[in-house]
Amino acid sequence: MMDKENSKVEAPKIRRSYLMESLIVMMCTLMLVIAFSDSIMIKVPAGHKGVLFRPFNGGTVVDRCWEEGIAFILPWDEMTIYDTRVISGQDTIDALTIDGLLVSAQISYRYSPLVDSLGYLHKRLGADYAEKLIVPHVTGATRDVISRYRVDDLYNTSRDAIQMDMLSQVRSQVDAIYPLITIDLIVRNIKLDDTVEQAIARKLVQEQEMLGYDFLIEKQTKESERSNIEAQTIRNFQTISGIDVLKMKGIEATQELAKSPNSKIIIIGTNEKELPIIFGGN
C-alpha cells in the first residue's frame, strides 16, 4: 500500500519537473531570439533588396535576392542591403585643357544597379561599388574629354556634346562590363581661373565688336553700291532723254503742287535751264 501511495506522490512531482524544464527551455530560447534578433530578422526597406552571404554554405547567394519586408536568416549568415532605385552622385573634378590650363568641372551623374545581378555585383565589388567603379570612371572620362579642348572652346562648344562624350565613355567602361546602368551625366558648371576667365570674356567681347564692325562695313559697302547704281541710272536717263534730271525733278514737284487746293504763285523761268519759282499761299 505504501508503494502505491509513494508512486502517486512522485507522479505529480515528475510532471511539475517536466513542465518546469520545458518552461526554462522556452524562456532560454526566447532570450536567445531576442538577443540575436538583429542577426535573425533583417528589415529590407522599400526600394531595396538584400543579398545573403552564407559562410558555411557556399558564400554569396548569386541566384536570388531578398525582397522588401522582413527576412529571416541564420545568426551566422550576413545580409547586405542594396538600394535598387536611381542613385545620384556629384563631384567637382579638376582637369587640364589641351593648352595646359586648369579648370574645375562640377559633374552630376545618375546610375542604378541591375536587380537580377545584385549577387554578382556584391561578390565582385561589394556594397561600396560606387566608390570603386562609378566615381573613378566618371573622373577619368571628365579629364579625358576636357583634355581634348582648348580652354576658350569650352565656352563655345555645345555642353550637350561634351556631356554625351563623357557619358559614352563611362558606359563603354562600366555598363558594358558590370551589372550597372549609367543613366545620365551632366556638366553643371566649368569654372576657370579668374584671370583666364576675364581674358576669355574680353576676347569674346572683342570678337562681338569685330562682328559689329564687319556689319557696318558691309552696310556702308551696300549703300555705296546703291548710290553708284542710282547715279548711273541718272546718267543713263540724261544721256537718252537729253533732259537735266534736276529740271525734271522741279517740273514733277511743280505739277504736284499745282494739284494742291492751296493758293500759290508759280513763276516759270525765262531760261530753259531755270527751275520754276513757287510762292506759297496758305
Order of alpha helices (4+ residues) and beta strands (2+ residues): alpha-alpha-beta-beta-beta-beta-beta-beta-beta-alpha-alpha-alpha-alpha-beta-alpha-alpha-beta-beta
